[in-house]
């Protein structure tokens, strides 16, 4: 390539993490060897990892007159010599001679710093540039040791820059001439180039500041008219979000220059915006690759990148922590020219950089964002700028809001799709994240909002999942790992992988608890949750449970109440108000105290039967009536479509259905009851079934769904439990249950001659809006739907305006741990679908 510029030229840059030690140098050397066009390539190197910081440390030691700088410098030189000895021992003496000269130059500079007690900008630039000089010589010697012909270019010999308040700018014509002259004399093979360093327009050694090596590579590509630039680091490329905050963030294979700049500006560790500018000017694609996984595809940044489509125009999300918001407001500002000029001119004079600006269309207020360390300074600056107006009361308030963060939605194609902003804001609202400030350019490439720092991760995850950039993660807490709860855990554990694969739903069990103890974890599914609770449980503390569910910033937290407790529903209102969703088969919460239920309803929507639109929190309770049968949802659909309910009657107890389906006289009533308990059909205390209270609760839930403000006290209940057995323990009751055999056989025999069968039913009569409810034993002809049931099936009939002659019947299994757990599982899937649809 001697003496010519070629269109096949490639520029590669390796960062400090890629050159951390001898093993890293060997890895980089291997990459260079395997590049087919290596002889037409330029390789820009940073200093070894941490070296630039150590050089800055030398200056600080000297400024503080601390002689420790001598030991620090000795250790730094030894680090490089030992690394080279491991790589290319035969070149060590030659390298040591060069290092000795550099040591002398550094020591002279540090001595001057000690004498003055401070260092100049030129001294800083001079000393901090040595790391790149050393790393490039080490790579050249190692390549030569490996019998690879190569050459080295010191960027200070051709890269001429001028510094200003906006950073270093390239003197392109001068630099290109110098570079051409250098290339004419370079040896064949790969060319190793120092990153970070340059020469000022006055001929003094300087640097390109932090991230300067990336900038060096981009400037070199610009000067060479390179076909591409590859930035090698310790990550696979650019991700859709910060993986520390969103573990499910995915690699972006292609992004545009503008998208990359937006992401970098708001904190994404892609490239500094100034790095991309030279490449963008000439349309040179930039490849981001991983030194430690060179086989991975990485990310391409270019003009040609397809940055989105109408199905998913959002490319990524970025965030910036620790910013402050200053708000200037007052009626005086409306229509007055020059207000913004005075404000931002004052900030410029005080050297305060503004990150984000938002102004009300009424001109009543201007809000702007700065880094937290400049928050108070910016507020004081604004107060000085408008001192007179504040004294006159024309600008009554200049407020500072701290502890904030910025969340930015990024995508070149967002302006082509309606509703992106609405979807973004809705996702944040559903995650209970309040937006403090909004900014959006006319290009709609970036929509930025300011939120509280503490909400940043939660908001980031919610938005990321909303735009399908990651799976919908649901953090779960199970309260009540009894028969139904434990079965539910088994079912979702078996299906988790399929849910992730087919529906992109990620279920994470974070807590298992009962009334006395709880176990908190992050990968509970990987063990036996019930066993963990027994062996490692701690005293239950629901406030700690809630905090643990929110710990990783997941926007969607779900509590599953699989207990039969009347105490747990007392927490529902509080849980909902804090942004938690609830799924429950527990009837006592929905059929219990009406005032409590109304308070719970107010956290969701107005009126239990209305749509879940008000707060974004959900309470699912389909399994409180009929286990997995669509009894409540059918009733909701009838009401929602305008049908009028006249009567609801049904066999609503799986336990009593099983018992009376079996009770033909051949087997005693008590034996059938014991069998039902063994099969898990009954409540923990079978008297809850026999007393009719279980059915009463179910019909109350249905009545309330119809809009009737009724309570258990309003139900006429026929109990099958004799008075003398109602107060004893469960154990005693089961020992004496045979005392029910005679009276029950008498009732059965009474209707046998009429070809009728006993069924325990619940009934809501609402023909005249009177809302009469009764629960008890009734006899039905043998051809009635209630008499054709099998096992523990439930059957419910809706008589309505549309279904008068032939009632609408829902029939199927209505008891048992498997079907009830499956119903809870179905509610969980419905909730996931709604959360996704909401956003």
MARKOL-817491 format. One record per residue (C-alpha): x, y, z. Coordinates in steps of 0.1 Angstrom, whole numbers. Layout:
N
    east   north      up
       X       Y       Z
...
//
This chain:
839
    east   north      up
       0       0       0
      31      22       0
      23      57     -13
     -14      53     -20
     -48      57      -5
     -71      28     -12
    -109      24      -9
    -104      -9       8
     -89       7      39
    -104      -3      73
     -99      13     106
    -100      -8     138
     -98       6     174
     -92     -14     205
    -101       0     239
     -84      -3     272
    -104     -33     284
     -92     -51     252
     -56     -44     263
     -58     -50     300
     -30     -76     302
      -8     -99     282
     -36    -123     275
     -57     -95     261
     -28     -84     238
     -26    -120     225
     -63    -120     219
     -61     -87     199
     -31    -100     180
     -52    -131     170
     -80    -108     158
     -56     -88     137
     -41    -120     122
     -76    -132     112
     -87    -100      94
     -83    -107      57
     -76     -71      49
     -52     -65      77
     -25     -53      54
     -48     -25      43
     -60     -17      78
     -51       7     106
     -53      -3     142
     -59      25     168
     -50      15     203
     -59      29     237
     -37      27     267
     -38      -4     288
     -69      -5     311
     -65      20     339
     -33      35     328
     -46      70     319
     -61      72     353
     -28      63     369
     -11      90     349
     -36     115     361
     -28     102     396
       9     110     391
      -1     146     384
     -23     148     414
       5     134     437
      29     160     423
       4     189     427
       0     179     463
      38     176     467
      34     139     475
      66     120     467
      45      89     463
      44      98     426
      79      82     423
      67      48     435
      35      51     414
      56      59     383
      79      30     389
      50       6     393
      34      19     361
      66      14     341
      72     -21     356
      36     -31     346
      43     -24     310
      78     -40     310
      64     -72     327
      36     -74     301
      59     -70     272
      83     -96     287
      54    -121     286
      46    -111     250
      80    -104     233
     110    -109     256
     136    -103     229
     123     -68     225
     123     -59     262
     157     -41     263
     147     -20     233
     114     -11     250
     131      -3     283
     154      22     266
     124      40     252
     106      38     285
     137      53     302
     135      83     280
      98      87     286
     103      83     324
     128     112     323
     103     134     304
      75     126     329
      98     132     359
     108     166     346
      72     176     341
      62     163     376
      91     182     392
      78     214     376
      43     206     389
      57     201     425
      75     234     422
      44     254     412
      18     234     432
      -4     231     401
      -3     216     366
     -12     234     334
     -35     221     307
      -4     214     285
      13     195     313
     -18     174     318
     -22     166     281
      15     158     278
      17     133     307
     -17     116     301
      -8     107     265
      20      83     273
      -2      53     278
     -11      51     241
      25      56     231
      35      25     252
       7       2     243
      13       8     205
      50       0     209
      41     -32     228
      17     -43     201
      43     -36     173
      70     -56     192
      45     -85     198
      34     -86     161
      71     -86     151
      77    -114     176
      49    -133     158
      66    -127     124
      40    -102     112
      54     -72      93
      39     -40     106
      44      -3     111
      35      23     137
      21      58     134
      22      84     162
     -10     104     158
       8     135     171
      27     135     138
      -4     140     116
     -35     147     137
     -37     185     141
     -66     198     163
     -77     230     178
     -95     231     212
    -126     252     219
    -155     252     243
    -172     226     222
    -141     203     223
    -113     195     198
    -119     202     161
     -98     187     133
     -78     208     109
     -86     184      81
     -65     197      52
     -33     200      72
     -39     166      89
     -46     148      57
     -14     162      40
       7     151      70
     -10     117      70
      -4     111      33
      33     119      38
      35      94      66
      18      67      47
      42      70      18
      70      58      40
      52      32      61
      62      -5      59
      38     -31      44
      14     -48      68
     -10     -36      95
      -4      -1     108
      -6       4     146
     -17      39     155
     -18      58     188
     -52      67     200
     -62      97     222
     -31     118     214
     -28     146     188
     -10     179     183
     -24     213     188
     -25     239     160
       5     256     178
      25     224     176
      21     214     213
      13     177     222
     -23     174     233
     -51     149     235
     -87     144     223
     -99     143     259
    -119     114     274
    -132      88     249
    -105     103     226
     -93      70     212
    -127      63     197
    -126      98     183
     -91      91     169
    -104      61     150
    -132      81     135
    -110     110     125
     -85      86     110
    -113      69      90
    -124     103      79
     -89     113      67
     -84      80      49
    -119      78      33
    -120      44      50
    -147      19      39
    -155      11      75
    -145      17     112
    -147     -11     138
    -147      -3     175
    -136     -33     196
    -145     -33     233
    -157     -57     260
    -194     -57     250
    -212     -73     221
    -224     -40     207
    -253     -16     214
    -282     -30     234
    -319     -19     235
    -314      -6     271
    -288      -7     299
    -286     -44     308
    -279     -36     344
    -314     -21     346
    -331     -43     320
    -316     -77     321
    -336     -88     291
    -322     -60     269
    -313     -73     235
    -285     -66     210
    -293     -41     183
    -278     -54     150
    -284     -22     131
    -290      14     142
    -286      48     125
    -260      75     133
    -288      97     147
    -302      69     169
    -267      61     182
    -261      98     190
    -294     101     209
    -286      70     229
    -251      82     237
    -264     116     247
    -288     101     273
    -262      78     289
    -261      47     268
    -225      34     265
    -224      33     227
    -200      59     214
    -196      96     222
    -216     117     197
    -185     135     186
    -170     102     177
    -197      95     152
    -197     129     135
    -167     124     112
    -179      90     101
    -214     102      96
    -201     131      75
    -186     107      50
    -211      79      54
    -186      54      68
    -203      26      87
    -192      19     123
    -191     -17     136
    -192     -23     173
    -176     -57     181
    -166     -76     212
    -129     -84     216
    -137    -114     238
    -164    -128     214
    -152    -117     179
    -174    -142     163
    -206    -123     174
    -222    -101     148
    -222     -69     169
    -239     -37     160
    -237     -17     127
    -241      21     129
    -248      37      95
    -271      57      73
    -284      26      57
    -295      10      90
    -332       1      90
    -339      17     123
    -375       5     128
    -407      -2     111
    -444       5     116
    -448     -27     136
    -422     -16     161
    -407      17     153
    -390      21     187
    -354      10     186
    -342      15     221
    -345      33     255
    -318      52     273
    -317      69     307
    -297      94     326
    -296      93     364
    -291     122     389
    -304     153     372
    -321     184     386
    -351     202     372
    -354     240     375
    -387     256     368
    -391     293     361
    -427     305     361
    -447     337     361
    -475     355     342
    -450     383     334
    -432     359     310
    -462     356     287
    -455     373     254
    -424     390     266
    -395     386     241
    -360     378     253
    -369     357     284
    -353     325     271
    -323     345     258
    -317     360     292
    -321     327     310
    -299     306     288
    -274     334     283
    -269     336     320
    -265     298     322
    -239     299     294
    -220     327     312
    -219     305     343
    -207     275     322
    -237     254     330
    -247     229     304
    -285     224     299
    -295     188     291
    -332     192     283
    -357     221     279
    -395     223     280
    -417     254     277
    -454     256     281
    -472     269     250
    -487     297     271
    -451     309     279
    -461     309     316
    -432     286     325
    -398     273     313
    -384     241     327
    -349     229     321
    -327     201     333
    -290     201     344
    -268     175     361
    -275     172     398
    -241     188     408
    -252     220     389
    -287     221     402
    -284     247     430
    -259     267     409
    -284     268     380
    -312     279     403
    -291     307     418
    -281     317     383
    -317     320     371
    -326     339     403
    -298     364     395
    -309     367     359
    -345     376     370
    -337     394     403
    -357     425     394
    -387     405     382
    -387     384     413
    -386     415     436
    -415     430     417
    -434     397     419
    -436     392     381
    -417     359     384
    -430     346     418
    -412     313     417
    -380     296     406
    -381     261     419
    -355     233     421
    -365     197     420
    -337     173     427
    -333     135     427
    -347     131     391
    -337     111     361
    -344     112     323
    -359      84     304
    -356      86     266
    -375      67     239
    -355      65     207
    -362      55     171
    -359      71     137
    -392      58     125
    -414      69     154
    -427      99     135
    -443      76     110
    -465      59     135
    -494      75     155
    -497      70     192
    -461      63     202
    -461      91     228
    -494      79     242
    -482      43     244
    -450      55     262
    -469      76     287
    -495      48     293
    -468      23     300
    -453      46     326
    -487      52     341
    -494      15     344
    -461      11     362
    -472      39     386
    -444      62     373
    -453      99     374
    -439     121     346
    -425     154     358
    -415     169     325
    -417     161     287
    -396     171     258
    -399     161     221
    -383     174     190
    -402     179     158
    -383     150     142
    -399     127     169
    -367     107     169
    -365     111     207
    -392     115     233
    -378     123     267
    -394     125     301
    -382     133     335
    -392     111     364
    -380     105     399
    -347      87     402
    -363      59     422
    -388      53     394
    -362      52     366
    -356      15     365
    -393       7     369
    -402      30     341
    -374      18     318
    -385     -18     322
    -422      -9     317
    -415      10     285
    -390     -16     272
    -416     -44     276
    -444     -22     263
    -427     -18     229
    -418     -55     229
    -382     -48     233
    -381     -74     261
    -403    -100     276
    -432     -90     298
    -418     -97     333
    -443    -104     361
    -430    -106     396
    -452    -129     417
    -458    -134     454
    -479    -164     464
    -498    -161     497
    -512    -195     507
    -492    -224     493
    -518    -249     504
    -534    -275     481
    -545    -249     454
    -514    -227     458
    -490    -256     456
    -508    -270     425
    -507    -236     409
    -470    -234     414
    -465    -268     398
    -486    -258     368
    -468    -225     361
    -434    -241     367
    -442    -267     340
    -454    -240     316
    -429    -211     322
    -405    -220     294
    -434    -223     269
    -449    -190     280
    -415    -173     275
    -411    -189     241
    -446    -184     226
    -458    -153     244
    -427    -136     257
    -440    -136     292
    -414    -140     320
    -428    -153     353
    -406    -147     384
    -416    -161     417
    -402    -138     444
    -421    -148     475
    -440    -176     491
    -459    -169     523
    -485    -182     547
    -501    -166     577
    -470    -171     598
    -439    -172     577
    -425    -162     543
    -396    -170     520
    -381    -142     498
    -359    -151     469
    -351    -144     432
    -351    -178     417
    -376    -197     438
    -389    -218     409
    -355    -235     407
    -362    -252     441
    -392    -265     458
    -410    -233     470
    -431    -250     497
    -401    -268     511
    -381    -236     511
    -409    -219     531
    -408    -247     557
    -370    -249     560
    -359    -213     555
    -390    -192     562
    -389    -161     583
    -417    -144     602
    -442    -130     577
    -439     -92     571
    -460     -80     541
    -442     -47     539
    -409     -65     533
    -427     -88     508
    -438     -57     488
    -404     -42     490
    -388     -74     477
    -413     -75     448
    -402     -40     438
    -365     -45     444
    -354     -51     408
    -376     -23     394
    -401     -46     376
    -431     -26     367
    -456     -54     371
    -460     -70     406
    -488     -96     413
    -499    -110     446
    -518    -143     444
    -540    -149     475
    -547    -186     475
    -558    -186     511
    -593    -191     526
    -585    -163     551
    -608    -134     559
    -577    -114     571
    -556    -113     539
    -583     -93     520
    -579     -66     545
    -546     -58     527
    -561     -57     492
    -569     -19     493
    -534     -10     504
    -517     -34     479
    -538     -20     450
    -531      16     460
    -493       8     459
    -496      -5     423
    -498     -42     430
    -522     -64     411
    -542     -92     428
    -554    -126     417
    -575    -147     441
    -598    -177     444
    -605    -165     480
    -642    -159     483
    -641    -142     516
    -626    -111     502
    -652    -106     475
    -682    -118     496
    -671    -103     530
    -676     -69     545
    -693     -47     519
    -676     -15     531
    -642     -32     527
    -651     -43     492
    -662      -8     482
    -629       6     493
    -611     -21     473
    -633     -13     443
    -624      24     445
    -588      15     440
    -597      -1     407
    -629      15     393
    -662      29     403
    -685       0     410
    -674     -37     411
    -691     -45     378
    -675     -17     357
    -644     -19     335
    -609     -18     350
    -600      16     336
    -596      40     365
    -562      32     381
    -544       6     360
    -545     -19     389
    -563     -52     384
    -582     -76     407
    -590    -109     391
    -613    -133     410
    -629    -156     383
    -621    -187     404
    -641    -175     435
    -672    -189     418
    -670    -222     399
    -633    -228     401
    -621    -226     364
    -655    -222     349
    -663    -188     331
    -692    -180     355
    -683    -145     365
    -670    -136     330
    -702    -148     314
    -722    -127     338
    -700     -96     331
    -705    -101     294
    -743    -104     297
    -744     -71     317
    -719     -53     295
    -739     -61     264
    -771     -47     279
    -789     -79     289
    -811     -78     320
    -807    -105     346
    -839    -119     359
    -827    -150     378
    -795    -169     384
    -797    -204     399
    -771    -230     401
    -752    -259     418
    -723    -238     429
    -705    -261     453
    -683    -287     438
    -683    -304     471
    -720    -306     475
    -724    -315     438
    -701    -345     443
    -719    -355     475
    -755    -353     461
    -745    -368     428
    -733    -398     448
    -761    -398     473
    -785    -424     459
    -791    -444     492
    -765    -470     484
    -737    -453     503
    -741    -434     536
    -740    -396     534
    -710    -394     559
    -689    -418     538
    -695    -397     507
    -685    -366     526
    -652    -382     539
    -644    -392     503
    -650    -357     491
    -626    -343     517
    -599    -368     508
    -602    -358     472
    -597    -321     481
    -631    -311     470
    -641    -296     504
    -630    -264     522
    -605    -271     550
    -635    -272     573
    -662    -292     554
    -688    -273     575
    -681    -243     553
    -696    -263     525
    -724    -281     545
    -734    -249     562
    -742    -234     529
    -719    -205     536
    -696    -214     507
    -725    -212     483
    -738    -181     500
    -705    -163     494
    -706    -173     458
    -741    -160     452
    -732    -128     470
    -703    -123     447
    -726    -128     417
    -752    -105     432
    -726     -78     438
    -714     -83     402
    -750     -74     392
    -748     -42     412
    -768     -54     442
    -754     -41     475
    -761     -73     495
    -743     -91     523
    -743    -126     537
    -769    -115     562
    -793    -109     534
    -791    -146     523
    -816    -172     534
    -793    -201     541
    -803    -237     549
    -775    -253     568
    -769    -290     566
    -749    -289     599
    -769    -297     630
    -768    -270     657
    -749    -292     681
    -720    -298     656
    -714    -262     646
    -691    -251     674
    -669    -281     678
    -634    -286     662
    -630    -299     627
    -615    -331     640
    -645    -337     663
    -669    -329     636
    -654    -354     612
    -655    -381     640
    -692    -374     645
    -702    -368     609
    -722    -400     609
    -749    -382     629
    -759    -366     596
    -768    -399     579
    -803    -404     593
    -817    -369     587
    -802    -368     552
    -815    -402     542
    -850    -391     554
    -849    -361     531
    -836    -382     501
    -863    -408     505
    -891    -382     507
    -886    -371     471
    -875    -405     456
    -911    -415     449
    -916    -383     429
    -886    -391     407
    -868    -361     421
    -833    -357     433
    -818    -335     460
    -794    -307     449
    -779    -280     470
    -784    -247     450
    -780    -210     453
    -806    -187     437
    -808    -150     430
    -842    -138     420
    -841    -103     405
    -872    -102     383
    -885     -71     400
    -851     -58     411
    -858     -71     446
    -825     -91     447
    -838    -120     468
    -811    -147     475
    -817    -181     489
    -793    -211     495
    -804    -246     504
    -816    -281     494
    -840    -283     466
    -855    -312     447
    -854    -314     409
    -869    -338     384
    -844    -363     372
    -843    -348     337
    -833    -314     350
    -798    -301     340
    -789    -301     377
    -796    -338     380
    -774    -348     350
    -742    -336     366
    -712    -359     372
    -686    -359     399
    -680    -324     413
    -695    -305     383
    -711    -271     387
    -740    -259     367
    -755    -225     366
    -784    -211     347
    -789    -175     337
    -824    -164     329
    -823    -130     312
    -842    -109     287
    -824    -128     259
    -824    -162     276
    -860    -165     290
    -875    -197     275
    -841    -215     275
    -817    -202     302
    -780    -198     293
    -763    -227     311
    -726    -230     320
    -716    -265     332
    -683    -282     341
    -659    -292     368
    -663    -268     397
    -640    -281     424
    -606    -297     429
    -571    -283     432
    -562    -289     395
    -591    -270     380
    -591    -242     405
    -553    -237     401
    -558    -238     364
    -584    -210     368
    -560    -189     388
    -534    -196     361
    -558    -185     334
    -565    -152     353
    -527    -147     354
    -525    -150     316
    -555    -127     312
    -538    -101     334
    -506    -104     314
    -526     -99     282
    -543     -68     296
    -510     -53     309
    -496     -57     274
    -527     -44     257
    -528     -14     280
    -494      -4     267
//
